[in-house]
Amino acid sequence: MLQLKGAKCRFLFCLVICIFICSAIYLKAKVSNSPAIYLKAKVSNSSASQHSPNARHSPDTQLCRPLPPGCRPILGGREGSTWERRDCLTEGYLAAPDLNCSAVTGDLHFITSPLSREEEEYPLAFIVTIHKELEMFARLLRAVYAPQNVYCVHVDAKAEPWYRAAVERLAGCFPNVFLASASERVTYAGFSRLQADINCMRDLARSPVAWRKVVNLCGQDFPIMSNLELVRYLRSEPWRDHNMTPGIKQPPTMRYRTQMQYKEVAGSHVARRGRGYKKGPPPHKLEIYFGTAYYSLTRGFVKYVLNSRVARDLLEWSKDTYSPDEHYWVTLNHIPDAPGNYRNGGWEGSVRAIKWGDQEGQAHSGCKGQYVRNICVYGIGDLPWIVNRNSNMFANKFSTLSFPEATDCMEEWHRQKVLRLAEVPEKPGWRLAVETDEVAARANANDTTGPS
């Protein structure tokens, strides 16, 4: 009996020790992976004279890191100089619970004044759907932000609580940026992706901002056009009074998407229900089209989407189709009664610059980054191809986690163009990077990193 009690005590003691060790390992991993422990970066507070591209930075100017030499083909610059970032934007900075809004708008160099009368008189609405890469979202928002526009941000319902809280705090720094009132658990190629846009449209329809057109974005997009170029493009013919939904009549190779029933495995994937689960014909004898999930839509068309019986019936019918956002918008845009319809556009409309894997050797010479789901996540070597496509509004895809240098260079190139086209005097805090003497830049880097 004593031996049994002794064995039992030893077992319980070992069990307690194991639980303690496992808990310690779990807590350590959880804390180390939390963005809240990142050091809040120091950001530049330099004077107007330091913003000149020909000025050397003074010793008290905090520069973060030089942009890589691969940026030079698109940024240019003086011989023997380098470009250095003026802000140390990190996820830890953005996820800090005490995020200071004046620091966000000032130290992170948001442009908070309209850059032209033309833009001010033609406000745009943006729908941005995100679920990861907080820093990438902040850079996208900074690039497309203008005070006359309005921005609805849909945060995926499956995003971690700290991520949603950080986005909400960031959005709270701007009167014209808000989170969607309803969030979907978005599944790739699922109906939930379409519903996310619809949710934002409902919110934007109630916005006091008199926006003229709405453009949808995802978290890995980045603009090629400036806001002024975007306004001019959307006001030019044939888009002045029309929606932009590139696409064609549904080809035979895509009919499986709407002839069979599909179901979402929430947050994971879309699967076919089975051979016997066929769909009936679309409502109202509509002819189904196939196109992109990206668009530019007039305000009248958005009202039609939200209130028309035809649009609501097509939305309901689309719930068990595959990737319905690639047929829904373009199909509605071919209805004669739809406001702003554009029935003869085909693939017209330069919404995205994308390197598709199956178009390598034809539309482009290959991906210098990495293909993900047949789409190139851009590396720095892809940037010359992107910036030469000035007819495209946005490029997809960028990632600050996979290829941060590409995002750094693209962001600086875009900001330089925005400031070059501005019709108002430039403010000191609007520049994202400064051009410095290479020797001084190395000295600054050594002072920042310290001895190895």
C-alpha positions in Angstrom: 0.0 0.0 0.0 2.9 2.4 0.9 4.5 1.6 -2.4 1.3 2.4 -4.2 0.9 5.7 -2.4 4.6 6.6 -3.2 4.1 5.8 -6.9 1.0 7.9 -6.9 2.7 10.9 -5.3 5.6 10.6 -7.8 3.2 10.5 -10.7 1.3 13.6 -9.4 4.6 15.5 -8.8 5.8 14.7 -12.4 2.4 15.7 -13.8 2.5 19.1 -12.0 6.1 19.7 -13.3 5.1 18.8 -16.9 2.1 21.2 -16.7 4.3 24.0 -15.4 6.9 23.5 -18.1 4.4 23.3 -20.9 2.6 26.5 -19.6 5.9 28.3 -19.4 6.8 27.3 -23.0 3.3 28.4 -24.2 3.4 31.7 -22.5 6.9 32.5 -23.8 5.9 31.7 -27.4 2.7 33.7 -27.1 4.5 36.8 -25.7 7.4 36.6 -28.2 4.9 36.4 -31.1 2.8 39.3 -29.9 3.4 42.5 -31.8 2.7 44.6 -28.7 6.2 43.8 -27.4 7.9 45.4 -30.4 9.8 48.5 -29.5 7.9 51.6 -30.7 10.1 53.1 -33.4 11.5 56.5 -33.3 10.4 58.6 -36.2 11.9 61.7 -37.8 10.9 65.2 -36.6 13.2 66.9 -39.1 12.9 70.5 -40.2 11.8 71.8 -43.6 15.4 72.2 -44.7 16.1 68.5 -44.2 13.3 67.6 -46.6 15.2 68.9 -49.6 16.5 66.0 -51.8 19.9 67.8 -52.0 20.3 68.3 -48.2 22.4 66.1 -46.0 20.7 65.1 -42.8 21.9 66.6 -39.6 23.2 64.4 -36.7 19.9 64.8 -34.7 17.8 63.5 -37.6 16.6 59.9 -37.0 16.6 58.0 -40.3 15.5 54.4 -40.3 17.3 52.5 -43.0 18.5 53.1 -46.6 16.4 51.9 -49.4 18.1 49.0 -51.3 20.3 49.8 -54.4 17.7 48.0 -56.5 15.4 51.0 -56.0 17.6 53.2 -58.2 16.2 52.1 -61.6 12.8 53.6 -60.6 13.9 56.3 -58.1 16.9 57.7 -59.8 19.0 60.2 -57.8 22.5 61.7 -57.7 25.6 59.6 -58.3 27.0 58.3 -55.0 23.8 59.0 -53.0 21.3 56.8 -51.3 17.6 57.1 -50.4 16.8 56.7 -46.7 13.3 56.2 -45.1 12.2 58.9 -42.7 9.8 56.7 -40.7 10.3 53.4 -38.9 6.9 52.0 -39.5 6.5 48.5 -37.9 3.6 46.4 -36.8 4.6 46.9 -33.2 4.2 50.7 -33.6 0.8 50.3 -35.1 -0.4 47.7 -32.6 0.7 49.7 -29.5 -2.4 50.2 -27.2 -1.4 53.9 -26.7 -1.2 54.7 -30.4 -1.1 58.5 -30.6 -3.1 59.9 -33.5 -1.0 63.1 -33.9 2.1 60.9 -34.2 0.4 58.7 -36.8 -0.6 61.5 -39.1 2.5 63.6 -38.6 5.4 61.2 -38.0 4.2 58.7 -40.5 3.8 61.4 -43.1 0.1 61.1 -44.1 -1.0 63.7 -46.5 -4.0 65.3 -44.8 -4.7 68.2 -47.2 -6.3 68.0 -50.7 -3.7 68.3 -53.3 -5.8 69.9 -56.0 -9.3 71.5 -56.5 -10.0 68.8 -59.0 -9.6 66.0 -56.5 -11.5 67.9 -53.8 -14.5 68.3 -56.1 -14.5 64.6 -57.0 -14.3 62.5 -53.8 -13.9 58.8 -54.1 -14.9 55.9 -51.8 -12.7 52.9 -51.2 -13.5 49.4 -49.9 -10.4 47.7 -48.4 -10.7 44.1 -47.3 -7.9 42.8 -45.1 -7.0 40.0 -42.7 -3.2 40.1 -42.2 0.0 42.2 -42.6 -0.9 45.2 -40.5 2.1 47.2 -41.8 1.1 46.5 -45.4 -2.4 47.8 -44.7 -1.0 51.0 -43.1 1.2 51.6 -46.1 -1.7 51.1 -48.5 -3.9 53.4 -46.5 -1.1 56.0 -46.4 -0.7 55.8 -50.2 -4.4 56.2 -51.1 -5.4 58.5 -48.3 -6.9 61.9 -49.1 -9.1 63.9 -46.7 -11.9 64.4 -49.2 -12.3 60.6 -49.8 -14.0 58.0 -47.6 -12.6 54.5 -46.7 -14.5 51.5 -45.4 -12.2 48.8 -44.1 -13.5 45.2 -43.8 -11.5 43.3 -41.3 -11.9 39.5 -41.7 -13.9 38.0 -38.8 -11.2 35.4 -38.4 -8.5 37.9 -37.9 -6.9 37.9 -34.4 -8.4 40.3 -31.8 -5.2 42.3 -31.5 -5.2 42.9 -35.3 -8.7 44.1 -35.4 -8.1 46.4 -32.4 -5.0 47.8 -34.0 -6.9 48.6 -37.3 -9.7 50.1 -35.4 -7.3 52.4 -33.5 -5.6 53.4 -36.7 -8.9 54.1 -38.4 -10.0 56.2 -35.4 -7.2 58.7 -36.2 -9.1 59.8 -39.4 -12.6 61.1 -39.6 -13.2 59.5 -43.0 -11.9 56.0 -42.3 -14.1 53.4 -40.5 -14.5 49.7 -40.1 -17.4 47.9 -41.7 -20.4 47.5 -39.4 -20.6 43.8 -40.2 -17.6 41.4 -40.7 -17.5 38.2 -42.7 -15.3 35.1 -42.1 -13.9 35.4 -45.6 -13.1 32.2 -47.6 -11.0 32.3 -50.7 -13.3 32.0 -53.8 -16.3 32.0 -51.5 -19.5 34.0 -51.3 -18.2 35.6 -48.1 -15.7 37.7 -50.2 -18.6 39.2 -52.2 -20.7 39.8 -49.0 -17.8 41.7 -47.5 -18.0 44.3 -50.3 -21.8 44.4 -50.0 -21.4 45.1 -46.2 -19.1 48.1 -46.9 -21.4 49.4 -49.7 -24.3 49.6 -47.2 -22.1 51.6 -44.9 -20.9 53.9 -47.6 -24.4 54.5 -48.8 -25.0 56.1 -45.4 -21.8 58.2 -45.5 -22.1 62.0 -45.4 -19.2 62.2 -47.9 -20.6 62.9 -51.3 -18.4 60.3 -53.0 -18.8 59.9 -56.8 -17.4 56.4 -57.4 -16.3 53.4 -55.3 -13.1 51.4 -55.9 -12.4 48.1 -54.1 -9.0 47.0 -52.8 -7.4 44.1 -50.9 -4.7 44.4 -48.4 -1.9 43.4 -50.9 -2.8 46.0 -53.5 -0.7 49.1 -54.0 -1.5 52.1 -56.2 0.3 53.0 -59.4 -1.8 56.1 -60.1 -1.8 59.1 -57.8 -5.3 60.1 -56.5 -5.3 63.0 -59.1 -4.5 60.5 -61.9 -7.2 58.2 -60.6 -9.8 61.0 -60.6 -8.9 62.0 -64.1 -9.0 58.4 -65.3 -12.4 57.7 -63.8 -13.7 61.0 -65.2 -12.4 60.4 -68.7 -14.3 58.7 -71.5 -15.7 56.1 -71.5 -15.7 55.9 -67.7 -17.1 59.3 -66.9 -20.7 58.1 -66.4 -20.0 54.3 -66.5 -19.0 51.5 -64.2 -15.7 49.7 -64.8 -16.2 45.9 -64.5 -13.8 44.2 -67.0 -15.2 40.9 -68.3 -16.9 39.0 -71.1 -19.7 36.5 -71.5 -19.0 33.5 -69.4 -16.8 31.2 -71.5 -17.4 27.4 -71.5 -14.3 26.8 -69.5 -15.8 28.8 -66.6 -19.4 27.5 -66.6 -18.6 24.9 -63.9 -18.6 27.8 -61.4 -22.3 28.5 -61.8 -23.7 25.2 -63.0 -22.8 23.2 -59.9 -23.4 24.0 -56.3 -20.6 24.8 -54.0 -20.3 25.3 -50.2 -17.8 27.2 -48.1 -15.8 25.4 -45.5 -15.7 28.5 -43.4 -12.4 30.3 -43.4 -10.7 27.4 -45.3 -11.8 26.7 -48.9 -14.8 26.2 -51.2 -15.8 22.6 -52.2 -18.3 21.2 -54.7 -21.3 19.7 -53.0 -21.4 16.7 -55.3 -22.4 15.5 -58.8 -26.1 15.6 -58.1 -26.1 19.1 -56.9 -26.7 21.2 -60.0 -27.9 24.8 -60.0 -31.0 26.1 -61.7 -30.9 28.9 -64.2 -30.0 32.4 -63.0 -33.0 34.6 -62.0 -34.7 36.9 -64.4 -33.2 35.1 -67.3 -29.9 36.9 -66.8 -26.9 36.0 -69.0 -23.9 35.3 -66.7 -20.6 37.1 -67.4 -17.1 36.4 -66.2 -14.6 39.0 -65.2 -12.5 40.4 -62.4 -13.4 40.9 -58.8 -12.1 44.5 -59.0 -14.2 47.4 -60.1 -15.0 51.1 -60.1 -18.7 51.7 -59.6 -20.9 54.8 -59.8 -22.9 55.8 -56.7 -26.2 55.2 -58.6 -25.1 51.6 -59.4 -24.3 50.9 -55.7 -27.8 52.1 -54.9 -29.1 49.7 -57.5 -27.1 46.8 -56.1 -28.5 47.4 -52.6 -32.2 48.0 -53.6 -32.9 46.4 -56.9 -34.9 43.1 -56.8 -32.8 41.8 -59.7 -29.6 42.5 -57.9 -30.8 41.0 -54.7 -32.1 37.9 -56.5 -28.8 37.4 -58.3 -27.0 37.8 -55.0 -29.1 35.1 -53.4 -28.6 32.8 -56.4 -24.9 33.3 -56.3 -24.5 32.1 -52.7 -23.6 28.6 -53.7 -21.5 29.4 -56.7 -17.7 29.4 -57.1 -16.0 32.8 -56.7 -19.2 34.8 -57.3 -17.4 38.1 -57.1 -16.0 37.3 -60.5 -19.5 37.1 -62.1 -21.7 39.3 -60.0 -20.5 42.8 -60.7 -19.9 42.3 -64.4 -23.2 40.5 -64.9 -25.2 43.4 -63.3 -23.2 45.9 -65.3 -24.6 44.4 -68.5 -28.2 44.9 -67.4 -29.8 47.7 -69.5 -31.6 49.2 -66.5 -28.5 49.3 -64.3 -27.3 52.9 -63.7 -23.9 53.4 -65.4 -24.0 50.1 -67.2 -21.3 49.5 -69.8 -22.3 46.6 -72.0 -19.7 46.8 -74.7 -16.6 47.2 -72.6 -15.2 43.6 -72.7 -11.9 43.6 -70.9 -11.6 47.4 -71.0 -10.6 49.1 -67.8 -7.1 49.0 -66.3 -8.0 48.1 -62.8 -4.9 45.9 -61.9 -1.4 45.2 -63.0 -0.9 41.5 -62.3 1.7 39.0 -63.3 -0.2 35.7 -63.8 2.0 32.6 -63.8 0.3 31.1 -66.9 1.1 34.3 -68.8 4.8 34.2 -68.3 6.7 34.7 -71.5 3.7 36.4 -73.1 2.5 39.4 -71.0 5.6 39.5 -68.8 9.1 37.9 -68.5 8.5 36.2 -65.2 8.1 36.9 -61.5 11.1 38.1 -59.6 9.4 37.5 -56.3 7.2 34.4 -55.8 4.1 33.0 -57.3 1.2 32.4 -54.9 -2.0 30.9 -56.3 -0.7 31.7 -59.8 -0.2 35.4 -59.0 3.2 37.0 -58.5 4.0 38.5 -55.1 6.3 41.2 -56.3 10.0 41.3 -55.7 12.2 44.4 -56.2 13.1 43.2 -59.7 9.4 43.4 -60.8 9.1 47.2 -60.1 10.3 48.5 -63.5 7.6 46.4 -65.2 5.0 47.8 -62.8 5.9 51.5 -63.0 5.9 51.3 -66.8 2.2 50.3 -66.7 0.9 53.8 -66.0 -2.5 52.9 -67.5 -3.2 50.6 -64.5 -4.7 52.0 -61.4 -3.2 49.5 -58.9 -0.8 46.6 -58.8 -1.3 43.3 -57.0 0.4 41.6 -55.0 2.8 43.2 -52.5 3.9 41.8 -49.1 5.9 43.5 -46.4 6.6 40.1 -44.9 7.9 38.3 -48.0 9.5 41.1 -50.0 9.6 44.3 -47.9 12.2 46.0 -50.2 9.7 46.0 -53.1 7.1 47.7 -50.9 9.7 50.3 -49.7 10.7 51.2 -53.2 7.2 51.2 -54.6 5.9 53.4 -51.8 8.7 56.0 -52.3 8.2 56.0 -56.1 4.5 56.6 -55.7 4.9 59.3 -53.1 7.4 61.2 -55.3 4.9 61.1 -58.1 2.1 62.3 -55.9 4.1 65.3 -54.7 5.3 66.1 -58.2 1.7 66.3 -59.5 0.4 68.2 -56.5 -1.1 71.7 -57.3 -0.5 73.0 -53.7 2.7 73.9 -52.0 4.5 70.9 -50.5 4.4 70.6 -46.7 7.6 69.6 -44.9 6.2 66.3 -43.5 5.0 64.8 -46.7 8.2 63.2 -47.9 8.8 59.6 -47.0 12.5 59.4 -47.8 15.5 61.7 -48.2 18.4 61.4 -50.6 21.6 61.5 -48.7 25.4 61.2 -49.3 26.3 57.5 -49.3 29.2 57.9 -46.8 27.0 59.8 -44.4 24.3 57.1 -44.8 26.7 54.4 -43.8 27.8 56.3 -40.8 24.2 56.8 -39.8 23.5 53.0 -40.2 26.5 52.2 -38.0 25.3 54.6 -35.3 21.8 53.0 -35.4 22.8 49.3 -35.4 26.0 49.6 -33.3 28.9 47.1 -33.4 28.1 43.6 -34.5 
